[in-house]
Amino acid sequence: MDALPVVVIAGRPNVGKSTIFNRLVGRRQALVADTPGVTRDRKEGQAVVRGRAIRIIDTAGLEEAAPDTLYGRMRASSESAVADADLVLFCIDARSGLTPADEHFANWLRRQGRPVLLIANKAEGRQGAAAAMEAFSLGLGAPLAISAEHGEGVADLMSEIADRLPPTDLPPVQKANRRTRREQAEGEEDEDIRPPGPLRLAIVGRPNAGKSTLLNRLLGEERMITGPEPGLTRDSIAVMLHDDQGPIQLVDTAGLRRKARIDETLEKMSVSASIEALKMAEVVILVLDATLGVHEQDLQIARLIEREGRCCVLALNKWDAVEDRAATRQAIKDRIETSLAQMRGIPVVAFSAMTGAGINKLLPTVRRAYDIWNRRVATGALNRWFEMMIERHPPPLVDGRRLKLRYITQAKARPPTFIVFGTRTDQLPEDYQRYLVNGLRETFDLPGTPIRLLLRASSNPYARS
């Protein structure tokens, strides 16, 4: 399929770029706050204008800063996005008027040789539209006055974008629609013709564990802003990656700190976005700073992963700085498995995201964990194992009466979920349930993945109602 046209939203901080981005993609995907500089990394989404799919990229605010500073690195990331754009939406704040920064970056944009659409945002009402006319002096053509916050002029914006896109024979959305209609006419099932979606993979961990550096290393480019400052990533950033087995949707998230330390509204939004990304993932890479070991917050994140039923890969970053590697690996693994029985057998990969040493083991480990998470066990083999486990260790007496467990079946995978049927199963002690779960894990090779065991009691038809 043809590559989608790229539309980049650029401008100085706090002119409403992320609000415009959310309007175009049709949902609240980028964090929005009154604080300048909320967006630090490029955020990508898809929109449809006149039936044509496009890629929208939200960028950090353009600011004058030294290259080695945080704002300098943010600007370099934004400039890199502009270099690949088919159309640049250059935004100014009509409410506050033109600034020297607007004029400086307008001059810079003219030298890039990219098509530019000038947008005067925050132009609510008659006064705002009049103030937008001041932007004519930038020499980028007639400004389009909109109010992204209130939705004014967004339809005109989408029409202007469609007019300025590079030509194509047939919009990708129409191609997909025509193919679908033709195949449906031939009686084919949608599920049979639709290619499988990408593996959804999230990178989580405490601040400054090296999550963004890891994503950059996997992509082979400086896609995310990195540096020694903790908490650089504020939003969940999704990118596409391909390995030998197919596409992977990789999401870098903001660092998760202890709840008691989160006091700013913006950080609460960042943490909410990280948790939402974790819930949407299929596999989660929990990144630990190997030089610091396992903290209580790492265990809390691991418990959240298990509670959401996601499979997990433990990533020990900064491995090149560890002296006693064998002892460190064992101590971390023991701490995780002691505190989290459901994570027993969790796969561990040690590497240095900074140098790339050992990074080639990570994605194959992710794929193996994903296969285990999707595994199904045949009902016959499952019940033969079940009978053997009951014979080896019968269920205990409860109130002087024995619990009768009849059979077991797997209800679903992702994560592996099993149902035990019998009489009075609601009284089955937790230690016996752990006995069964551990047996499932060992016998059917289900290390490190959450296992759900559900209990269903059969009713006695002769019991009085």
Backbone hydrogen bonds in HBPLUS format (Angstrom, degrees):
<---DONOR---> <-ACCEPTOR-->    atom                        ^
c    i                          cat <-CA-CA->   ^        H-A-AA   ^      H-
h    n   atom  resd res      DA  || num        DHA   H-A  angle D-A-AA Bond
n    s   type  num  typ     dist DA aas  dist angle  dist       angle   num
A0055-ARG N   A0005-PRO O   2.84 MM  50  6.05 176.3  1.84 172.0 173.1     1
A0086-ASP N   A0006-VAL O   2.82 MM  80  5.21 159.5  1.86 140.2 147.4     2
A0087-LEU N   A0006-VAL O   3.23 MM  81  6.65 137.0  2.42 156.4 160.1     3
A0007-VAL N   A0055-ARG O   2.81 MM  48  6.05 167.1  1.83 169.5 173.7     4
A0057-ILE N   A0007-VAL O   2.89 MM  50  6.23 153.3  1.96 158.4 160.9     5
A0008-VAL N   A0087-LEU O   2.93 MM  79  6.39 156.5  1.98 161.4 165.9     6
A0089-LEU N   A0008-VAL O   2.72 MM  81  6.03 167.4  1.73 159.9 164.3     7
A0009-ILE N   A0057-ILE O   2.88 MM  48  6.13 169.2  1.89 173.9 171.5     8
A0010-ALA N   A0089-LEU O   2.90 MM  79  6.06 167.5  1.92 150.0 153.5     9
A0091-CYS N   A0010-ALA O   2.88 MM  81  6.19 168.8  1.89 160.7 162.6    10
A0062-LEU N   A0011-GLY O   2.87 MM  51  5.67 160.2  1.91 125.3 131.4    11
A0020-ILE N   A0016-GLY O   3.08 MM   4  6.32 156.8  2.13 149.7 155.5    12
A0021-PHE N   A0017-LYS O   2.90 MM   4  6.18 157.6  1.95 148.7 155.7    13
A0022-ASN N   A0018-SER O   2.92 MM   4  6.15 162.0  1.95 146.9 150.5    14
A0023-ARG N   A0019-THR O   3.02 MM   4  6.26 152.4  2.10 143.5 151.1    15
A0024-LEU N   A0020-ILE O   2.95 MM   4  6.23 156.0  2.01 153.6 159.8    16
A0025-VAL N   A0021-PHE O   2.99 MM   4  6.26 164.5  2.01 159.3 162.9    17
A0026-GLY N   A0022-ASN O   2.97 MM   4  5.88 124.5  2.28 134.4 147.7    18
A0029-GLN N   A0027-ARG O   2.92 MM   2  5.68 121.2  2.27 112.7  96.1    19
A0043-LYS N   A0058-ASP O   2.90 MM  15  4.98 159.4  1.94 141.9 148.8    20
A0058-ASP N   A0043-LYS O   2.77 MM  15  4.98 163.4  1.80 153.1 156.3    21
A0045-GLY N   A0056-ILE O   2.93 MM  11  5.22 143.8  2.06 149.7 157.1    22
A0056-ILE N   A0045-GLY O   2.82 MM  11  5.22 169.6  1.83 145.6 149.3    23
A0047-ALA N   A0054-ILE O   3.06 MM   7  5.46 157.6  2.11 147.4 153.4    24
A0054-ILE N   A0047-ALA O   2.87 MM   7  5.46 154.8  1.93 156.8 158.9    25
A0049-VAL N   A0052-ARG O   2.93 MM   3  5.21 158.5  1.97 146.8 143.9    26
A0052-ARG N   A0049-VAL O   2.93 MM   3  5.21 156.5  1.99 110.2 118.0    27
A0069-THR N   A0066-ALA O   3.12 MM   3  5.62 165.8  2.14 119.8 124.3    28
A0073-ARG N   A0069-THR O   2.95 MM   4  6.26 150.3  2.04 148.9 156.4    29
A0074-MET N   A0070-LEU O   2.91 MM   4  6.23 152.1  1.99 148.6 157.2    30
A0075-ARG N   A0071-TYR O   2.94 MM   4  6.08 155.2  2.00 140.3 146.6    31
A0076-ALA N   A0072-GLY O   3.02 MM   4  6.25 155.2  2.09 142.3 148.8    32
A0077-SER N   A0073-ARG O   3.10 MM   4  6.33 152.2  2.18 143.7 150.3    33
A0078-SER N   A0074-MET O   3.07 MM   4  6.39 154.9  2.13 147.4 154.0    34
A0079-GLU N   A0075-ARG O   2.85 MM   4  6.12 160.1  1.89 155.8 161.3    35
A0080-SER N   A0076-ALA O   2.99 MM   4  6.16 148.6  2.09 141.7 149.9    36
A0081-ALA N   A0077-SER O   3.17 MM   4  6.48 148.6  2.27 141.7 149.3    37
A0082-VAL N   A0078-SER O   3.03 MM   4  6.38 157.3  2.09 150.6 156.5    38
A0083-ALA N   A0079-GLU O   3.08 MM   4  6.30 149.4  2.17 144.3 151.9    39
A0084-ASP N   A0081-ALA O   3.11 MM   3  5.48 143.8  2.25 106.3 116.0    40
A0085-ALA N   A0082-VAL O   3.08 MM   3  5.08 167.0  2.10 109.8 113.5    41
A0088-VAL N   A0115-PRO O   2.88 MM  27  6.19 159.6  1.92 152.9 159.7    42
A0117-LEU N   A0088-VAL O   2.81 MM  29  6.17 162.2  1.84 165.2 169.1    43
A0090-PHE N   A0117-LEU O   2.96 MM  27  6.12 143.4  2.10 140.0 151.3    44
A0119-ILE N   A0090-PHE O   2.84 MM  29  5.91 172.9  1.84 156.0 155.2    45
A0092-ILE N   A0119-ILE O   2.91 MM  27  6.34 147.7  2.02 162.7 173.0    46
A0121-ASN N   A0092-ILE O   2.93 MM  29  6.07 149.9  2.02 164.8 163.0    47
A0097-GLY N   A0093-ASP O   3.03 MM   4  6.09 127.0  2.32 142.7 157.7    48
A0094-ALA N   A0121-ASN O   2.90 MM  27  5.76 161.2  1.94 157.1 162.7    49
A0102-ASP N   A0099-THR O   3.03 MM   3  5.20 119.0  2.42 101.2 115.6    50
A0103-GLU N   A0099-THR O   3.18 MM   4  6.59 160.8  2.22 155.1 159.4    51
A0104-HIS N   A0100-PRO O   2.88 MM   4  6.08 157.2  1.93 148.5 155.1    52
A0105-PHE N   A0101-ALA O   3.00 MM   4  6.18 169.7  2.01 154.5 156.1    53
A0106-ALA N   A0102-ASP O   2.89 MM   4  5.99 143.1  2.02 144.9 155.8    54
A0107-ASN N   A0103-GLU O   3.07 MM   4  6.26 158.0  2.12 145.8 150.5    55
A0108-TRP N   A0104-HIS O   3.07 MM   4  6.40 151.1  2.16 140.1 148.6    56
A0109-LEU N   A0105-PHE O   2.86 MM   4  6.00 156.0  1.92 141.5 147.6    57
A0110-ARG N   A0106-ALA O   3.07 MM   4  6.34 154.6  2.14 147.5 153.4    58
A0111-ARG N   A0108-TRP O   3.12 MM   3  5.38 130.4  2.38 100.6 113.2    59
A0112-GLN N   A0109-LEU O   2.98 MM   3  5.20 150.4  2.07 106.7 116.0    60
A0144-LEU N   A0118-LEU O   2.91 MM  26  6.26 158.4  1.95 144.9 150.5    61
A0120-ALA N   A0144-LEU O   2.93 MM  24  5.81 162.8  1.96 131.8 137.6    62
A0146-ILE N   A0120-ALA O   3.02 MM  26  6.21 164.9  2.04 148.1 149.9    63
A0123-ALA N   A0146-ILE O   2.98 MM  23  5.50 169.1  1.99 143.3 143.8    64
A0129-ALA N   A0125-GLY O   3.25 MM   4  6.51 159.1  2.30 146.4 151.7    65
A0130-ALA N   A0126-ARG O   3.10 MM   4  6.35 153.1  2.18 146.4 153.5    66
A0131-ALA N   A0127-GLN O   2.94 MM   4  6.20 154.4  2.00 148.4 155.7    67
A0132-ALA N   A0128-GLY O   2.97 MM   4  6.19 140.1  2.13 143.4 154.2    68
A0133-MET N   A0130-ALA O   3.26 MM   3  5.59 142.4  2.41 103.2 112.4    69
A0134-GLU N   A0131-ALA O   3.17 MM   3  5.79 159.6  2.22 114.5 120.1    70
A0135-ALA N   A0132-ALA O   2.98 MM   3  5.77 160.8  2.02 122.7 127.6    71
A0136-PHE N   A0133-MET O   3.13 MM   3  5.80 170.6  2.14 119.1 121.5    72
A0137-SER N   A0134-GLU O   3.32 MM   3  6.33 163.9  2.35 124.6 126.0    73
A0138-LEU N   A0135-ALA O   3.10 MM   3  5.65 167.9  2.12 117.1 120.9    74
A0139-GLY N   A0136-PHE O   3.18 MM   3  6.04 171.1  2.19 124.7 127.4    75
A0147-SER N   A0152-GLU O   2.86 MM   5  4.88 162.1  1.89 139.9 140.4    76
A0151-GLY N   A0147-SER O   2.77 MM   4  5.76 118.7  2.15 145.1 163.3    77
A0152-GLU N   A0147-SER O   3.01 MM   5  4.88 126.8  2.31 141.4 139.9    78
A0157-LEU N   A0153-GLY O   2.97 MM   4  6.22 149.6  2.06 144.2 153.2    79
A0158-MET N   A0154-VAL O   2.98 MM   4  6.31 157.6  2.03 151.2 155.6    80
A0159-SER N   A0155-ALA O   3.06 MM   4  6.32 151.9  2.14 144.3 152.2    81
A0160-GLU N   A0156-ASP O   2.91 MM   4  6.18 156.4  1.96 150.4 156.5    82
A0161-ILE N   A0157-LEU O   2.93 MM   4  6.21 156.1  1.99 150.9 157.6    83
A0162-ALA N   A0158-MET O   3.05 MM   4  6.25 162.8  2.08 145.3 149.4    84
A0163-ASP N   A0159-SER O   3.06 MM   4  6.34 150.9  2.14 145.2 152.9    85
A0164-ARG N   A0160-GLU O   3.22 MM   4  6.41 138.0  2.41 142.0 151.9    86
A0164-ARG N   A0161-ILE O   3.08 MM   3  5.30 132.7  2.31 101.5 114.1    87
A0174-GLN N   A0171-PRO O   3.00 MM   3  5.36 118.7  2.38 107.4 121.8    88
A0175-LYS N   A0171-PRO O   2.98 MM   4  6.34 157.7  2.04 154.7 162.0    89
A0176-ALA N   A0172-PRO O   2.96 MM   4  6.21 163.6  1.99 151.9 155.0    90
A0177-ASN N   A0173-VAL O   2.95 MM   4  6.20 158.3  2.00 146.0 152.3    91
A0178-ARG N   A0174-GLN O   2.81 MM   4  6.01 164.2  1.84 156.4 159.9    92
A0179-ARG N   A0175-LYS O   2.95 MM   4  6.14 163.5  1.98 153.3 158.0    93
A0180-THR N   A0176-ALA O   2.94 MM   4  6.11 160.0  1.98 148.0 153.7    94
A0181-ARG N   A0177-ASN O   2.96 MM   4  6.21 162.0  2.00 150.2 154.6    95
A0182-ARG N   A0178-ARG O   2.97 MM   4  6.14 162.7  2.00 151.1 155.7    96
A0183-GLU N   A0179-ARG O   2.93 MM   4  6.13 165.3  1.95 153.3 157.2    97
A0184-GLN N   A0180-THR O   2.87 MM   4  6.02 154.7  1.93 148.6 156.0    98
A0185-ALA N   A0181-ARG O   2.96 MM   4  6.14 149.1  2.06 142.5 150.7    99
A0186-GLU N   A0182-ARG O   3.10 MM   4  6.44 136.5  2.30 138.7 150.4   100
A0186-GLU N   A0183-GLU O   3.12 MM   3  5.01 125.7  2.43  90.3 104.4   101
A0188-GLU N   A0183-GLU O   3.02 MM   5  5.52 166.6  2.04 156.0 151.6   102
A0187-GLY N   A0184-GLN O   2.94 MM   3  4.97 156.1  2.00 101.7 108.9   103
A0192-ASP N   A0189-GLU O   3.11 MM   3  5.37 132.7  2.34 102.1 114.3   104
A0193-ILE N   A0190-ASP O   3.16 MM   3  5.44 135.3  2.37 102.9 114.3   105
A0194-ARG N   A0190-ASP O   2.98 MM   4  6.01 142.6  2.12 156.0 166.0   106
A0199-LEU N   A0247-PRO O   3.19 MM  48  6.56 157.8  2.24 143.1 137.4   107
A0249-GLN N   A0199-LEU O   2.82 MM  50  5.98 154.7  1.88 145.6 154.3   108
A0282-GLU N   A0200-ARG O   2.83 MM  82  5.26 171.2  1.84 135.2 137.8   109
A0283-VAL N   A0200-ARG O   3.15 MM  83  6.53 164.1  2.18 160.5 165.3   110
A0201-LEU N   A0249-GLN O   2.88 MM  48  5.96 177.2  1.88 161.1 162.1   111
A0251-VAL N   A0201-LEU O   2.85 MM  50  6.23 150.4  1.93 155.3 164.5   112
A0202-ALA N   A0283-VAL O   3.05 MM  81  6.56 157.9  2.10 155.3 161.3   113
A0285-ILE N   A0202-ALA O   2.78 MM  83  6.15 168.0  1.80 168.4 172.0   114
A0203-ILE N   A0251-VAL O   2.84 MM  48  6.10 158.2  1.89 177.8 172.3   115
A0204-VAL N   A0285-ILE O   2.91 MM  81  6.16 167.5  1.93 161.7 165.6   116
A0287-VAL N   A0204-VAL O   2.89 MM  83  6.17 171.0  1.89 167.5 164.7   117
A0256-LEU N   A0205-GLY O   2.97 MM  51  6.07 160.4  2.01 138.0 144.0   118
A0214-LEU N   A0210-GLY O   3.00 MM   4  6.12 149.6  2.10 141.6 149.8   119
A0215-LEU N   A0211-LYS O   3.03 MM   4  6.40 156.6  2.08 147.8 153.6   120
A0216-ASN N   A0212-SER O   2.97 MM   4  6.22 164.4  1.99 150.9 154.7   121
A0217-ARG N   A0213-THR O   2.97 MM   4  6.18 152.9  2.05 144.0 151.5   122
A0218-LEU N   A0214-LEU O   2.96 MM   4  6.24 157.3  2.01 153.4 159.1   123
A0219-LEU N   A0215-LEU O   2.96 MM   4  6.19 153.4  2.03 150.6 158.0   124
A0220-GLY N   A0216-ASN O   2.80 MM   4  5.83 134.8  2.01 141.3 154.0   125
A0221-GLU N   A0216-ASN O   3.25 MM   5  5.41 138.5  2.44 144.5 149.6   126
A0223-ARG N   A0221-GLU O   2.91 MM   2  5.57 132.2  2.14 105.8  91.3   127
A0237-ILE N   A0252-ASP O   2.87 MM  15  5.22 150.0  1.96 149.9 157.2   128
A0252-ASP N   A0237-ILE O   2.89 MM  15  5.22 158.3  1.94 150.9 149.6   129
A0239-VAL N   A0250-LEU O   2.80 MM  11  5.31 157.9  1.85 152.8 160.2   130
A0250-LEU N   A0239-VAL O   2.77 MM  11  5.31 152.8  1.85 167.6 170.6   131
A0241-LEU N   A0248-ILE O   2.82 MM   7  5.02 152.4  1.90 150.9 159.0   132
A0248-ILE N   A0241-LEU O   2.59 MM   7  5.02 145.5  1.70 162.3 163.2   133
A0243-ASP N   A0246-GLY O   3.07 MM   3  5.53 166.3  2.09 151.1 150.3   134
A0246-GLY N   A0243-ASP O   3.29 MM   3  5.53 163.4  2.32 108.9 113.8   135
A0261-ARG N   A0258-ARG O   2.94 MM   3  5.52 149.5  2.04 116.1 125.0   136
A0262-ILE N   A0259-LYS O   3.14 MM   3  5.37 161.4  2.17 109.2 115.1   137
A0268-LYS N   A0264-GLU O   3.04 MM   4  6.36 153.4  2.11 150.4 158.3   138
A0269-MET N   A0265-THR O   3.01 MM   4  6.34 150.8  2.10 147.2 154.9   139
A0270-SER N   A0266-LEU O   2.95 MM   4  6.28 150.8  2.03 145.0 153.6   140
A0271-VAL N   A0267-GLU O   2.88 MM   4  6.13 161.7  1.91 153.1 156.9   141
A0272-SER N   A0268-LYS O   2.95 MM   4  6.14 156.7  2.01 144.6 151.3   142
A0273-ALA N   A0269-MET O   2.97 MM   4  6.21 154.0  2.04 145.7 152.3   143
A0274-SER N   A0270-SER O   2.99 MM   4  6.30 149.4  2.08 144.7 153.3   144
A0275-ILE N   A0271-VAL O   2.94 MM   4  6.22 161.8  1.97 155.1 159.0   145
A0276-GLU N   A0272-SER O   2.94 MM   4  6.11 154.9  2.00 145.8 153.2   146
A0277-ALA N   A0273-ALA O   2.97 MM   4  6.17 151.9  2.05 142.3 149.6   147
A0278-LEU N   A0274-SER O   2.97 MM   4  6.27 151.2  2.05 145.7 153.7   148
A0279-LYS N   A0275-ILE O   2.98 MM   4  6.26 154.8  2.04 146.6 152.9   149
A0280-MET N   A0276-GLU O   3.07 MM   4  6.31 141.7  2.23 142.4 152.3   150
A0281-ALA N   A0277-ALA O   3.13 MM   4  6.22 120.8  2.50 137.9 151.8   151
A0281-ALA N   A0278-LEU O   3.23 MM   3  5.21 146.9  2.35  98.0 107.5   152
A0284-VAL N   A0311-CYS O   2.90 MM  27  6.26 156.5  1.95 155.3 163.1   153
A0313-VAL N   A0284-VAL O   2.93 MM  29  6.33 154.5  1.99 155.2 159.0   154
A0286-LEU N   A0313-VAL O   2.94 MM  27  6.20 154.6  2.00 154.9 163.2   155
A0315-ALA N   A0286-LEU O   2.90 MM  29  5.84 173.8  1.91 144.7 146.7   156
A0288-LEU N   A0315-ALA O   2.82 MM  27  6.06 166.9  1.84 173.7 171.9   157
A0317-ASN N   A0288-LEU O   2.87 MM  29  5.93 154.6  1.94 166.9 173.7   158
A0292-LEU N   A0289-ASP O   2.92 MM   3  5.55 156.0  1.98 119.5 127.0   159
A0293-GLY N   A0289-ASP O   3.23 MM   4  6.47 131.9  2.47 147.5 160.5   160
A0290-ALA N   A0317-ASN O   2.96 MM  27  5.62 159.5  2.00 146.1 152.8   161
A0298-ASP N   A0295-HIS O   3.05 MM   3  5.26 126.0  2.35 101.5 114.9   162
A0299-LEU N   A0295-HIS O   3.27 MM   4  6.73 151.9  2.36 147.3 154.6   163
A0300-GLN N   A0296-GLU O   2.94 MM   4  6.31 149.1  2.03 146.1 155.4   164
A0301-ILE N   A0297-GLN O   2.99 MM   4  6.26 154.7  2.06 146.5 152.4   165
A0302-ALA N   A0298-ASP O   2.95 MM   4  6.23 157.4  2.00 146.0 152.6   166
A0303-ARG N   A0299-LEU O   2.85 MM   4  6.11 151.8  1.93 147.1 154.8   167
A0304-LEU N   A0300-GLN O   3.02 MM   4  6.30 150.0  2.11 142.9 150.8   168
A0305-ILE N   A0301-ILE O   2.97 MM   4  6.32 153.9  2.04 149.6 156.6   169
A0306-GLU N   A0302-ALA O   2.98 MM   4  6.27 160.5  2.02 149.9 154.6   170
A0307-ARG N   A0303-ARG O   2.81 MM   4  5.97 157.7  1.85 147.9 154.8   171
A0308-GLU N   A0304-LEU O   2.99 MM   4  6.16 145.7  2.11 145.1 153.1   172
A0310-ARG N   A0305-ILE O   3.12 MM   5  5.57 166.3  2.14 161.4 157.8   173
A0309-GLY N   A0306-GLU O   2.96 MM   3  4.99 152.2  2.04 101.3 110.2   174
A0314-LEU N   A0347-PRO O   2.96 MM  33  6.16 164.8  1.98 171.8 166.8   175
A0349-VAL N   A0314-LEU O   2.91 MM  35  6.32 161.2  1.95 167.8 173.6   176
A0316-LEU N   A0349-VAL O   2.80 MM  33  6.08 165.8  1.82 154.9 159.7   177
A0351-PHE N   A0316-LEU O   3.00 MM  35  6.25 165.2  2.02 160.2 158.8   178
A0321-ALA N   A0318-LYS O   3.11 MM   3  5.72 158.6  2.15 113.5 119.8   179
A0319-TRP N   A0351-PHE O   3.04 MM  32  5.23 166.0  2.06 135.8 134.6   180
A0322-VAL N   A0319-TRP O   3.14 MM   3  5.32 166.5  2.16 109.7 113.6   181
A0328-THR N   A0324-ASP O   3.09 MM   4  6.18 156.3  2.15 146.7 154.0   182
A0329-ARG N   A0325-ARG O   2.91 MM   4  6.02 168.9  1.93 154.5 157.0   183
A0330-GLN N   A0326-ALA O   3.13 MM   4  6.26 166.0  2.15 146.9 150.8   184
A0331-ALA N   A0327-ALA O   2.93 MM   4  6.02 158.6  1.98 146.8 153.0   185
A0332-ILE N   A0328-THR O   3.01 MM   4  6.18 161.7  2.05 152.2 156.5   186
A0333-LYS N   A0329-ARG O   3.00 MM   4  6.17 165.5  2.02 150.7 155.1   187
A0334-ASP N   A0330-GLN O   2.85 MM   4  5.94 161.1  1.89 150.1 155.5   188
A0335-ARG N   A0331-ALA O   3.02 MM   4  6.11 156.9  2.07 141.7 148.0   189
A0336-ILE N   A0332-ILE O   3.06 MM   4  6.29 160.5  2.10 150.2 154.9   190
A0337-GLU N   A0333-LYS O   3.01 MM   4  6.17 171.3  2.01 152.9 155.3   191
A0338-THR N   A0334-ASP O   2.81 MM   4  5.80 149.9  1.90 147.5 155.7   192
A0339-SER N   A0335-ARG O   3.13 MM   4  6.09 159.5  2.17 140.3 145.7   193
A0340-LEU N   A0336-ILE O   2.81 MM   4  5.75 136.4  2.00 142.9 155.9   194
A0343-MET N   A0340-LEU O   3.01 MM   3  5.48 155.8  2.07 111.7 119.4   195
A0344-ARG N   A0341-ALA O   3.24 MM   3  5.51 156.0  2.30 115.9 115.5   196
A0346-ILE N   A0343-MET O   2.95 MM   3  5.41 132.4  2.19 150.6 145.1   197
A0448-GLY N   A0344-ARG O   2.75 MM 104  5.16 160.0  1.78 147.2 140.4   198
A0352-SER N   A0357-ALA O   2.94 MM   5  5.34 148.5  2.04 150.5 157.8   199
A0356-GLY N   A0352-SER O   2.68 MM   4  5.45 146.2  1.79 149.8 160.9   200
A0359-ILE N   A0356-GLY O   3.24 MM   3  5.39 167.4  2.26 121.8 124.0   201
A0361-LYS N   A0358-GLY O   3.31 MM   3  5.97 167.7  2.32 116.4 120.0   202
A0362-LEU N   A0359-ILE O   3.14 MM   3  5.60 160.9  2.18 114.8 120.4   203
A0365-THR N   A0361-LYS O   3.28 MM   4  6.31 150.8  2.37 140.1 148.1   204
A0365-THR N   A0362-LEU O   3.09 MM   3  5.23 117.5  2.50  99.5 114.8   205
A0366-VAL N   A0362-LEU O   2.92 MM   4  6.26 150.2  2.01 150.2 159.8   206
A0367-ARG N   A0363-LEU O   2.91 MM   4  6.19 158.8  1.95 153.7 158.6   207
A0368-ARG N   A0364-PRO O   3.03 MM   4  6.31 155.0  2.10 144.5 150.8   208
A0369-ALA N   A0365-THR O   2.97 MM   4  6.20 160.3  2.01 149.6 154.9   209
A0370-TYR N   A0366-VAL O   2.92 MM   4  6.13 152.2  1.99 148.3 156.4   210
A0371-ASP N   A0367-ARG O   2.99 MM   4  6.26 151.7  2.07 146.5 153.4   211
A0372-ILE N   A0368-ARG O   3.09 MM   4  6.40 155.8  2.15 148.3 154.2   212
A0373-TRP N   A0369-ALA O   3.00 MM   4  6.22 156.7  2.06 146.2 152.8   213
A0374-ASN N   A0370-TYR O   3.10 MM   4  6.33 134.4  2.32 139.9 151.3   214
A0374-ASN N   A0371-ASP O   3.21 MM   3  5.13 131.5  2.46  92.4 105.1   215
A0375-ARG N   A0372-ILE O   3.07 MM   3  5.02 163.0  2.10 105.8 111.0   216
A0414-ARG N   A0373-TRP O   2.90 MM  41  5.23 153.3  1.97 160.1 157.9   217
A0382-LEU N   A0378-ALA O   2.98 MM   4  6.12 154.5  2.05 150.6 158.9   218
A0383-ASN N   A0379-THR O   2.97 MM   4  6.18 156.1  2.03 150.2 154.4   219
A0384-ARG N   A0380-GLY O   3.05 MM   4  6.30 151.6  2.14 150.7 158.7   220
A0385-TRP N   A0381-ALA O   3.07 MM   4  6.23 159.8  2.12 144.8 150.1   221
A0386-PHE N   A0382-LEU O   2.92 MM   4  6.13 148.2  2.03 137.8 147.6   222
A0387-GLU N   A0383-ASN O   2.95 MM   4  6.09 159.9  1.99 145.4 148.5   223
A0388-MET N   A0384-ARG O   3.16 MM   4  6.36 158.8  2.21 143.3 149.1   224
A0389-MET N   A0385-TRP O   2.92 MM   4  6.20 155.0  1.99 151.9 158.7   225
A0390-ILE N   A0386-PHE O   3.03 MM   4  6.28 155.8  2.09 149.6 155.5   226
A0391-GLU N   A0387-GLU O   2.92 MM   4  6.08 156.8  1.97 148.1 154.9   227
A0392-ARG N   A0388-MET O   2.92 MM   4  6.08 153.6  1.99 145.5 152.8   228
A0393-HIS N   A0389-MET O   2.99 MM   4  6.06 152.3  2.07 139.8 147.3   229
A0398-VAL N   A0401-ARG O   2.78 MM   3  5.29 172.6  1.78 147.7 146.5   230
A0401-ARG N   A0398-VAL O   3.06 MM   3  5.29 163.0  2.09 108.8 113.7   231
A0423-THR N   A0404-LYS O   2.85 MM  19  5.40 151.5  1.93 152.9 160.5   232
A0406-ARG N   A0421-PHE O   2.75 MM  15  5.64 149.3  1.84 139.3 149.4   233
A0421-PHE N   A0407-TYR O   2.90 MM  14  5.53 174.7  1.90 168.5 170.3   234
A0409-THR N   A0419-ILE O   3.03 MM  10  5.47 150.8  2.12 146.0 155.2   235
A0419-ILE N   A0409-THR O   2.80 MM  10  5.47 163.7  1.83 164.6 170.4   236
A0411-ALA N   A0417-THR O   2.77 MM   6  5.59 136.7  1.95 140.3 154.1   237
A0417-THR N   A0412-LYS O   2.86 MM   5  5.34 164.2  1.89 157.9 153.3   238
A0452-ARG N   A0416-PRO O   3.03 MM  36  6.38 168.2  2.05 155.8 159.4   239
A0418-PHE N   A0452-ARG O   2.83 MM  34  6.15 167.6  1.85 157.2 158.1   240
A0454-LEU N   A0418-PHE O   2.77 MM  36  6.10 174.1  1.78 164.6 165.9   241
A0420-VAL N   A0454-LEU O   2.83 MM  34  6.24 160.9  1.87 161.3 164.6   242
A0456-ARG N   A0420-VAL O   2.86 MM  36  6.07 162.9  1.89 168.0 165.3   243
A0422-GLY N   A0456-ARG O   3.15 MM  34  6.60 143.1  2.29 159.8 166.4   244
A0458-SER N   A0422-GLY O   2.79 MM  36  5.78 153.6  1.86 143.6 152.3   245
A0427-GLN N   A0424-ARG O   3.10 MM   3  5.80 167.2  2.12 119.0 123.1   246
A0428-LEU N   A0425-THR O   3.02 MM   3  5.21 167.5  2.04 114.5 116.2   247
A0432-TYR N   A0429-PRO O   3.21 MM   3  5.48 128.8  2.49 100.8 113.0   248
A0433-GLN N   A0429-PRO O   3.16 MM   4  6.54 150.7  2.25 144.8 153.4   249
A0434-ARG N   A0430-GLU O   2.88 MM   4  6.21 154.4  1.95 151.1 157.8   250
A0435-TYR N   A0431-ASP O   3.01 MM   4  6.20 145.2  2.13 133.8 143.3   251
A0436-LEU N   A0432-TYR O   3.04 MM   4  6.38 151.7  2.12 145.7 151.7   252
A0437-VAL N   A0433-GLN O   2.93 MM   4  6.22 164.1  1.95 152.4 157.0   253
A0438-ASN N   A0434-ARG O   2.83 MM   4  5.94 167.6  1.84 153.5 156.8   254
A0439-GLY N   A0435-TYR O   3.07 MM   4  6.18 148.9  2.17 136.5 145.2   255
A0440-LEU N   A0436-LEU O   2.88 MM   4  6.18 155.8  1.93 152.3 158.7   256
A0441-ARG N   A0437-VAL O   2.96 MM   4  6.23 159.5  2.01 150.7 156.1   257
A0442-GLU N   A0438-ASN O   3.01 MM   4  6.21 160.1  2.05 147.6 152.2   258
A0443-THR N   A0439-GLY O   2.90 MM   4  5.85 169.1  1.91 153.4 157.0   259
A0444-PHE N   A0440-LEU O   3.08 MM   4  5.74 161.5  2.12 141.0 146.9   260
A0446-LEU N   A0441-ARG O   2.96 MM   5  4.52 168.0  1.97 133.2 136.5   261
A0463-ALA N   A0460-ASN O   3.12 MM   3  5.42 160.7  2.16 111.1 117.2   262
